[in-house]
Amino acid sequence: MIPSVSPNKTVEGLLGGALTTTVIAIFLAPVLTPLVPAHAVAAGLMIGFGGFIGDVTISALKRDLGVKDSGTLIPGHGGLLDRIDSLLFTAPLFFHFMKYFYF
């Protein structure tokens, strides 16, 4: 997708991740949230694409800073920031989505 930032990211990976997240959201939304099915689809797509954007953004920042891994807490995983970079973008998106539609 963006080889200058993260050469291993692909269009197939983005679409597969977004589709998987959406399907999981459809099944889990009635159990975990007050979302109706249409909102569950919207939330799944938002989380899937938002997670990708978060991952690529943190990768771009690390590349600009010349840092390969953000830490050594989790050996072989690039650091804690690399594990939660998608969550840093999707958690506020989901919060505001829920605030707008439900609370």
DSSP file (Angstrom, degrees, kcal/mol; ACC not computed):
  #  RESIDUE AA STRUCTURE BP1 BP2  ACC     N-H-->O    O-->H-N    N-H-->O    O-->H-N    TCO  KAPPA ALPHA  PHI   PSI    X-CA   Y-CA   Z-CA
    1    1 A M              0   0    0      0, 0.0     9,-0.1     0, 0.0     7,-0.0   0.000 360.0 360.0 360.0 -56.4    0.0    0.0    0.0
    2    2 A I  B >>  +A    6   0A   0      4,-0.5     4,-2.8     7,-0.2     3,-1.5  -0.705 360.0 175.6-131.6  79.6    2.6    2.5    1.1
    3    3 A P  T 34 S+     0   0    0      0, 0.0    -1,-0.1     0, 0.0     5,-0.1   0.769  76.4  60.4 -62.9 -26.7    6.0    1.0    0.4
    4    4 A S  T 34 S+     0   0    0      2,-0.2    -2,-0.0     1,-0.1     0, 0.0   0.755 119.2  28.1 -72.7 -20.8    8.0    4.0    1.5
    5    5 A V  T <4 S+     0   0    0     -3,-1.5    -1,-0.1     1,-0.2    58,-0.1   0.840 143.2   0.5-101.9 -51.8    6.5    3.8    5.0
    6    6 A S  B ><  -A    2   0A   0     -4,-2.8     3,-1.7     3,-0.1    -4,-0.5  -0.800  60.4-168.8-144.7  95.7    5.7    0.1    5.5
    7    7 A P  T 3  S+     0   0    0      0, 0.0    -1,-0.1     0, 0.0    -3,-0.1   0.662  83.2  60.7 -65.1 -17.3    6.6   -2.2    2.6
    8    8 A N  T 3  S+     0   0    0     -6,-0.1     2,-0.4    -5,-0.1     0, 0.0   0.503  78.8 102.4 -90.5  -3.1    4.8   -5.2    4.0
    9    9 A K    <   -     0   0    0     -3,-1.7     2,-0.3    -7,-0.1    -7,-0.2  -0.658  53.3-174.0 -81.8 132.3    1.3   -3.6    4.0
   10   10 A T     >  -     0   0    0     -2,-0.4     4,-2.1    -9,-0.1     5,-0.1  -0.847  38.8-120.3-125.2 161.1   -0.9   -4.7    1.2
   11   11 A V  H  > S+     0   0    0     -2,-0.3     4,-2.8     2,-0.2     5,-0.3   0.893 117.0  54.2 -62.8 -40.2   -4.3   -3.8   -0.2
   12   12 A E  H  > S+     0   0    0      1,-0.2     4,-2.8     2,-0.2     5,-0.2   0.899 107.8  49.5 -61.9 -41.1   -5.4   -7.4    0.4
   13   13 A G  H  > S+     0   0    0      2,-0.2     4,-2.4     1,-0.2    -1,-0.2   0.899 111.9  48.4 -64.8 -41.2   -4.3   -7.1    4.0
   14   14 A L  H  X S+     0   0    0     -4,-2.1     4,-2.5     2,-0.2    -2,-0.2   0.951 116.0  42.4 -63.0 -50.2   -6.2   -3.9    4.5
   15   15 A L  H  X S+     0   0    0     -4,-2.8     4,-2.5     1,-0.2    -2,-0.2   0.895 115.6  49.6 -66.5 -40.2   -9.4   -5.2    2.9
   16   16 A G  H  X S+     0   0    0     -4,-2.8     4,-2.5    -5,-0.3    -1,-0.2   0.905 112.9  47.2 -64.1 -41.7   -9.1   -8.6    4.6
   17   17 A G  H  X S+     0   0    0     -4,-2.4     4,-2.5    -5,-0.2    -2,-0.2   0.907 113.5  47.4 -65.8 -42.5   -8.6   -6.9    8.0
   18   18 A A  H  X S+     0   0    0     -4,-2.5     4,-2.1    -5,-0.2    30,-0.2   0.904 114.0  47.7 -66.4 -40.9  -11.5   -4.5    7.5
   19   19 A L  H  X S+     0   0    0     -4,-2.5     4,-2.5     2,-0.2    -2,-0.2   0.929 113.2  47.6 -65.3 -45.5  -13.8   -7.3    6.3
   20   20 A T  H  X S+     0   0    0     -4,-2.5     4,-2.4     1,-0.2     5,-0.2   0.922 112.6  49.2 -61.7 -44.8  -12.8   -9.5    9.3
   21   21 A T  H  X S+     0   0    0     -4,-2.5     4,-2.3     1,-0.2    -1,-0.2   0.892 111.6  49.9 -62.0 -39.9  -13.3   -6.7   11.7
   22   22 A T  H  X S+     0   0    0     -4,-2.1     4,-2.2     2,-0.2    -2,-0.2   0.918 110.7  48.5 -66.4 -44.0  -16.7   -5.9   10.3
   23   23 A V  H  X S+     0   0    0     -4,-2.5     4,-1.7     2,-0.2    -2,-0.2   0.920 113.2  47.6 -63.3 -43.6  -17.9   -9.5   10.4
   24   24 A I  H  X S+     0   0    0     -4,-2.4     4,-2.7     1,-0.2     5,-0.3   0.899 110.4  52.9 -63.9 -39.8  -16.7   -9.8   14.0
   25   25 A A  H  X S+     0   0    0     -4,-2.3     4,-2.4     1,-0.2    -2,-0.2   0.892 106.2  53.6 -62.5 -39.7  -18.5   -6.5   14.9
   26   26 A I  H  < S+     0   0    0     -4,-2.2    -1,-0.2     1,-0.2    -2,-0.2   0.903 115.3  39.7 -62.0 -41.3  -21.7   -7.7   13.4
   27   27 A F  H  < S+     0   0    0     -4,-1.7     4,-0.3     1,-0.1    -2,-0.2   0.858 122.8  38.7 -78.4 -35.7  -21.7  -10.8   15.6
   28   28 A L  H >X S+     0   0    0     -4,-2.7     4,-2.7    -5,-0.2     3,-0.7   0.727  96.1  79.2 -89.3 -22.0  -20.4   -9.2   18.8
   29   29 A A  H 3X S+     0   0    0     -4,-2.4     4,-2.6    -5,-0.3     6,-0.4   0.896  92.0  50.7 -56.4 -45.0  -22.3   -5.9   18.7
   30   30 A P  H 34 S+     0   0    0      0, 0.0    -1,-0.3     0, 0.0    -2,-0.1   0.814 117.1  42.0 -64.5 -25.8  -25.6   -7.4   20.0
   31   31 A V  H <4 S+     0   0    0     -3,-0.7    -2,-0.2    -4,-0.3    -3,-0.1   0.860 128.6  25.0 -85.4 -38.5  -23.7   -9.0   22.9
   32   32 A L  H  < S+     0   0    0     -4,-2.7    -3,-0.2     3,-0.0    -1,-0.1   0.653 122.4  28.3-105.0 -18.7  -21.4   -6.2   23.9
   33   33 A T  S  < S-     0   0    0     -4,-2.6     7,-0.0    -5,-0.4    -1,-0.0  -0.855  71.4-115.6-139.0 168.8  -23.0   -2.9   22.7
   34   34 A P        +     0   0    0      0, 0.0     2,-0.1     0, 0.0    -5,-0.1   0.241  68.0 137.3 -88.0  14.6  -26.4   -1.3   22.0
   35   35 A L        -     0   0    0     -6,-0.4    -2,-0.1     4,-0.1    -3,-0.0  -0.338  50.3-136.6 -67.2 137.1  -25.5   -1.0   18.3
   36   36 A V     >  -     0   0    0      1,-0.1     4,-2.3    -2,-0.1     3,-0.5  -0.505  37.1 -96.6 -80.6 162.7  -28.1   -1.9   15.7
   37   37 A P  H  > S+     0   0    0      0, 0.0     4,-2.1     0, 0.0     5,-0.2   0.857 123.5  51.4 -54.0 -41.5  -26.8   -4.0   12.7
   38   38 A A  H  > S+     0   0    0      1,-0.2     4,-2.0     2,-0.2     5,-0.1   0.902 112.8  46.0 -64.6 -38.5  -26.2   -1.0   10.4
   39   39 A H  H  > S+     0   0    0     -3,-0.5     4,-2.9     2,-0.2    -1,-0.2   0.833 108.2  56.9 -72.0 -31.4  -24.2    0.8   13.0
   40   40 A A  H  X S+     0   0    0     -4,-2.3     4,-2.6     2,-0.2    -2,-0.2   0.907 107.7  48.1 -64.0 -40.8  -22.3   -2.4   13.8
   41   41 A V  H  X S+     0   0    0     -4,-2.1     4,-2.5     2,-0.2     5,-0.2   0.939 113.1  47.9 -62.7 -46.7  -21.2   -2.5   10.1
   42   42 A A  H  X S+     0   0    0     -4,-2.0     4,-2.5     1,-0.2    -2,-0.2   0.912 113.3  47.8 -61.2 -42.6  -20.2    1.1   10.2
   43   43 A A  H  X S+     0   0    0     -4,-2.9     4,-2.8     2,-0.2     5,-0.2   0.908 110.9  51.4 -65.2 -41.7  -18.3    0.6   13.4
   44   44 A G  H  X S+     0   0    0     -4,-2.6     4,-2.5     2,-0.2    -2,-0.2   0.921 113.0  44.3 -61.5 -44.7  -16.5   -2.5   12.0
   45   45 A L  H  X S+     0   0    0     -4,-2.5     4,-2.7     2,-0.2     5,-0.4   0.908 113.7  50.9 -65.7 -41.5  -15.5   -0.6    8.9
   46   46 A M  H  X S+     0   0    0     -4,-2.5     4,-2.4    -5,-0.2     5,-0.2   0.915 113.7  44.2 -62.4 -43.5  -14.4    2.4   10.9
   47   47 A I  H  X S+     0   0    0     -4,-2.8     4,-2.4     2,-0.2    -2,-0.2   0.909 113.9  50.7 -68.8 -41.7  -12.3    0.3   13.3
   48   48 A G  H  X S+     0   0    0     -4,-2.5     4,-1.3    -5,-0.2    -2,-0.2   0.943 119.5  34.4 -61.9 -49.5  -10.8   -1.8   10.4
   49   49 A F  H  X S+     0   0    0     -4,-2.7     4,-2.2     2,-0.2    -2,-0.2   0.858 117.2  54.5 -76.1 -35.1   -9.7    1.2    8.3
   50   50 A G  H  X S+     0   0    0     -4,-2.4     4,-2.6    -5,-0.4    -2,-0.2   0.881 106.1  53.0 -64.6 -37.9   -8.9    3.4   11.4
   51   51 A G  H  X S+     0   0    0     -4,-2.4     4,-2.4    -5,-0.2    -1,-0.2   0.900 108.5  50.0 -63.3 -40.5   -6.6    0.7   12.7
   52   52 A F  H  X S+     0   0    0     -4,-1.3     4,-2.6     2,-0.2     5,-0.2   0.931 111.0  49.0 -62.3 -45.5   -4.7    0.6    9.4
   53   53 A I  H  X S+     0   0    0     -4,-2.2     4,-2.5     1,-0.2    -2,-0.2   0.911 111.4  50.0 -61.5 -42.6   -4.3    4.4    9.4
   54   54 A G  H  X S+     0   0    0     -4,-2.6     4,-2.3     2,-0.2     5,-0.2   0.917 111.5  48.2 -61.5 -43.9   -3.1    4.3   13.0
   55   55 A D  H  X S+     0   0    0     -4,-2.4     4,-2.1     1,-0.2    -2,-0.2   0.925 114.2  45.2 -62.3 -46.4   -0.5    1.6   12.2
   56   56 A V  H  X S+     0   0    0     -4,-2.6     4,-2.4     2,-0.2    -1,-0.2   0.878 111.5  53.4 -67.5 -37.7    0.8    3.4    9.1
   57   57 A T  H  X S+     0   0    0     -4,-2.5     4,-2.3    -5,-0.2    -2,-0.2   0.939 111.0  44.8 -63.7 -46.9    0.9    6.7   10.9
   58   58 A I  H  X S+     0   0    0     -4,-2.3     4,-2.5     1,-0.2    -1,-0.2   0.885 112.3  53.1 -65.3 -37.5    3.0    5.3   13.8
   59   59 A S  H  X S+     0   0    0     -4,-2.1     4,-2.4    -5,-0.2    -1,-0.2   0.903 109.4  49.2 -61.9 -41.0    5.2    3.5   11.2
   60   60 A A  H  X S+     0   0    0     -4,-2.4     4,-2.5     2,-0.2    -2,-0.2   0.906 111.0  49.4 -65.8 -41.8    5.8    6.8    9.4
   61   61 A L  H  X S+     0   0    0     -4,-2.3     4,-1.9     2,-0.2    -2,-0.2   0.932 112.4  47.5 -62.2 -45.2    6.7    8.6   12.6
   62   62 A K  H  X>S+     0   0    0     -4,-2.5     5,-2.7     1,-0.2     4,-0.8   0.892 111.5  51.0 -63.6 -39.1    9.1    5.9   13.5
   63   63 A R  H ><5S+     0   0    0     -4,-2.4     3,-0.6     1,-0.2    -1,-0.2   0.916 109.7  50.2 -64.3 -42.5   10.7    6.0   10.0
   64   64 A D  H 3<5S+     0   0    0     -4,-2.5    -1,-0.2     1,-0.2    -2,-0.2   0.857 113.4  46.1 -62.6 -35.3   11.1    9.8   10.3
   65   65 A L  H 3<5S-     0   0    0     -4,-1.9    -1,-0.2    -5,-0.2    -2,-0.2   0.571 112.5-120.7 -83.9  -9.5   12.8    9.4   13.6
   66   66 A G  T <<5 +     0   0    0     -4,-0.8     2,-0.5    -3,-0.6    -3,-0.2   0.791  64.6 141.7  75.7  28.0   15.0    6.6   12.4
   67   67 A V      < -     0   0    0     -5,-2.7    -1,-0.3     1,-0.2    -2,-0.1  -0.893  33.9-173.1-107.1 128.4   13.7    4.2   15.0
   68   68 A K  S    S+     0   0    0     -2,-0.5     2,-0.3     1,-0.3    -1,-0.2   0.936  76.3  20.4 -82.4 -51.8   13.1    0.5   14.0
   69   69 A D        -     0   0    0      1,-0.1    -1,-0.3    -7,-0.1    10,-0.2  -0.904  64.8-142.8-119.8 147.4   11.4   -0.7   17.2
   70   70 A S  S    S-     0   0    0      8,-2.7     2,-0.3    -2,-0.3     9,-0.2   0.497  78.2 -23.5 -88.0  -2.7    9.7    1.4   19.9
   71   71 A G        -     0   0    0      7,-0.5    -1,-0.1     3,-0.1     7,-0.1  -0.978  49.1-118.7 176.0 179.4   10.9   -0.7   22.7
   72   72 A T  S    S+     0   0    0     -2,-0.3     7,-0.1     6,-0.1    -1,-0.0   0.197  75.3 107.4-124.5  13.0   12.2   -4.1   23.9
   73   73 A L  S    S+     0   0    0      1,-0.3    -1,-0.1     2,-0.0    -2,-0.0   0.886  87.6  38.2 -61.7 -40.0    9.5   -5.0   26.4
   74   74 A I  S > >S-     0   0    0     -3,-0.0     3,-1.9     0, 0.0     5,-0.7  -0.884  94.7-135.2-113.7  98.3    8.1   -7.7   24.1
   75   75 A P  T 3 5S+     0   0    0      0, 0.0    -3,-0.1     0, 0.0    -2,-0.0  -0.244  85.5  11.4 -58.0 134.2   11.0   -9.4   22.3
   76   76 A G  T 3 5S+     0   0    0      1,-0.0    -4,-0.1     0, 0.0     0, 0.0   0.454 110.2  85.7  81.5   1.5   10.5   -9.9   18.6
   77   77 A H  T < 5S-     0   0    0     -3,-1.9    -5,-0.1    -6,-0.1    -1,-0.0   0.352  97.7-114.4-117.4   4.4    7.4   -7.6   18.5
   78   78 A G  T   5 -     0   0    0     -4,-0.3    -8,-2.7    -7,-0.1    -7,-0.5   0.535  67.1 -63.0  79.5   5.3    8.9   -4.2   18.0
   79   79 A G     >< -     0   0    0     -5,-0.7     4,-0.7    -9,-0.2     3,-0.3  -0.230  61.4 -70.4 105.2 165.6    7.8   -2.8   21.4
   80   80 A L  H >> S+     0   0    0      1,-0.2     4,-1.4     2,-0.2     3,-1.0   0.869 125.5  58.7 -64.6 -39.7    4.6   -2.0   23.2
   81   81 A L  H 3> S+     0   0    0      1,-0.3     4,-1.0     2,-0.2    -1,-0.2   0.865 102.1  55.5 -59.5 -36.2    3.8    1.0   20.9
   82   82 A D  H 34 S+     0   0    0     -3,-0.3    -1,-0.3    -4,-0.2     4,-0.2   0.741 106.6  51.4 -69.2 -22.2    3.8   -1.3   17.9
   83   83 A R  H << S+     0   0    0     -3,-1.0    -1,-0.2    -4,-0.7    -2,-0.2   0.778 120.9  30.9 -82.1 -28.7    1.2   -3.6   19.6
   84   84 A I  H  X S+     0   0    0     -4,-1.4     4,-1.9    -3,-0.2    -2,-0.2   0.331  83.6 106.2-114.4   7.6   -1.2   -0.7   20.4
   85   85 A D  H  X S+     0   0    0     -4,-1.0     4,-0.7     1,-0.2    -1,-0.1   0.864  84.7  48.0 -59.2 -37.2   -0.7    1.7   17.5
   86   86 A S  H >> S+     0   0    0     -4,-0.2     4,-2.5     1,-0.2     3,-0.9   0.897 109.0  54.1 -68.0 -39.1   -4.0    0.8   15.9
   87   87 A L  H 3> S+     0   0    0      1,-0.2     4,-2.3     2,-0.2    -2,-0.2   0.827  97.0  65.6 -64.4 -32.2   -5.8    1.1   19.2
   88   88 A L  H 3< S+     0   0    0     -4,-1.9    -1,-0.2     1,-0.2    -2,-0.2   0.806 113.4  32.6 -61.5 -28.8   -4.5    4.6   19.7
   89   89 A F  H <X S+     0   0    0     -3,-0.9     4,-1.3    -4,-0.7    -2,-0.2   0.838 120.5  47.5 -92.6 -40.7   -6.5    5.7   16.6
   90   90 A T  H  X S+     0   0    0     -4,-2.5     4,-2.9     1,-0.2     5,-0.3   0.836 101.1  62.7 -77.6 -32.0   -9.5    3.4   16.8
   91   91 A A  H  X S+     0   0    0     -4,-2.3     4,-2.4     1,-0.2    -1,-0.2   0.943 108.1  41.9 -61.1 -48.8  -10.4    3.9   20.5
   92   92 A P  H  > S+     0   0    0      0, 0.0     4,-2.4     0, 0.0     5,-0.2   0.887 114.4  53.3 -65.0 -35.7  -11.2    7.6   20.2
   93   93 A L  H  X S+     0   0    0     -4,-1.3     4,-2.2     2,-0.2    -2,-0.2   0.945 111.9  44.1 -61.1 -47.6  -13.0    7.0   16.9
   94   94 A F  H  X S+     0   0    0     -4,-2.9     4,-2.6     2,-0.2     5,-0.2   0.896 111.5  54.2 -65.6 -40.3  -15.2    4.4   18.5
   95   95 A F  H  X S+     0   0    0     -4,-2.4     4,-2.5    -5,-0.3    -1,-0.2   0.946 112.5  42.5 -57.8 -49.3  -15.8    6.6   21.6
   96   96 A H  H  X S+     0   0    0     -4,-2.4     4,-2.4     2,-0.2    -1,-0.2   0.842 111.6  55.3 -70.2 -32.9  -17.0    9.5   19.5
   97   97 A F  H  X S+     0   0    0     -4,-2.2     4,-2.2    -5,-0.2     5,-0.2   0.944 112.4  42.7 -60.4 -48.8  -19.1    7.2   17.3
   98   98 A M  H  X>S+     0   0    0     -4,-2.6     4,-2.7     1,-0.2     5,-1.2   0.898 113.5  52.1 -66.0 -40.7  -20.9    5.8   20.3
   99   99 A K  H  <5S+     0   0    0     -4,-2.5     4,-0.4    -5,-0.2    -1,-0.2   0.905 112.4  46.0 -62.1 -42.2  -21.2    9.3   21.9
  100  100 A Y  H  <5S+     0   0    0     -4,-2.4    -2,-0.2     1,-0.2    -1,-0.2   0.914 124.3  29.7 -68.3 -44.1  -22.8   10.7   18.7
  101  101 A F  H  <5S+     0   0    0     -4,-2.2    -2,-0.2    -5,-0.2    -3,-0.2   0.742 134.5  16.0 -91.9 -24.4  -25.2    7.9   18.0
  102  102 A Y  T  <5       0   0    0     -4,-2.7    -3,-0.2    -5,-0.2    -2,-0.1   0.684 360.0 360.0-127.7 -23.5  -26.1    6.5   21.5
  103  103 A F      <       0   0    0     -5,-1.2    -4,-0.2    -4,-0.4    -3,-0.2   0.434 360.0 360.0-127.1 360.0  -25.2    8.8   24.4
